[in-house]
Amino acid sequence: MITKIDHLGIAVKSLDEAIPYYENVLGLTCEGREEVESQKVRTAFFAAGDVHIELLEPTSNESPIAKFLEKNPSGGIHHIAFATTDINGQLAQAKDKGAKLIHEVPFEGAGDKLVAFLHPKSTFGVLTEFCQPAHAH
């Protein structure tokens, strides 16, 4: 069901401060910004071949990204996202095999995708996301 690594989520304090690094130093192009109100974040996406880099800036102190930045003040890799053809099947399989789900039911995330996360306590410390295009379910 997993087809590829879709993106790496990277927590940053400020998109405005971080984007120039990705554009000027790495030579990537920002494909756009988006606010995901449900997760209290602003995102910016960059393509690096088939994989995207998703920068995540908190819009509130209640944001999961704000909490991550409290523990990791300089930011860093927040999650890895795997593209899947069947997000509900992927979640069911993960749960069946003993992984702890943060989300039993997928929700709309950035980039018109359905997303759901596995808890890092059951994934060897890596916050793991499954994502699937929202129109494919």
Secondary structure by P-SEA (a helix, b strand, c coil): ccccccbbbbbbccccccccccccccccccccccccccccbbbbbbbcccbbbbbbbbcccccaaaaaaaacccccccbbbbbbccaaaaaaaaaaacccccccccccccccccccccccccccccbbbbbcccccc
